[in-house]
């Protein structure tokens, strides 16, 4: 059986989960990936601000969670 890996990225946090002053918002990242033909399982509501997430799928079928907590 083929296993999938889940990769996670957290815009707005540093490697120790401390908030960053400047970062690219998850909705902007989603727009950029969509413009490049990204395949999404779930999308963030682009009419909101603050915490949100989306899940995009890589070419091998692995889900990538982009999860913004700030």
Buried (B, 14 or more C-beta within 10 A) or exposed (E): EEEEEEEEEBBBBEEEEEEEEEBEBBBEBBBEBBEEEBEBEEBBEBEEEEEBBBBBBEEEEEBBBBBBBE
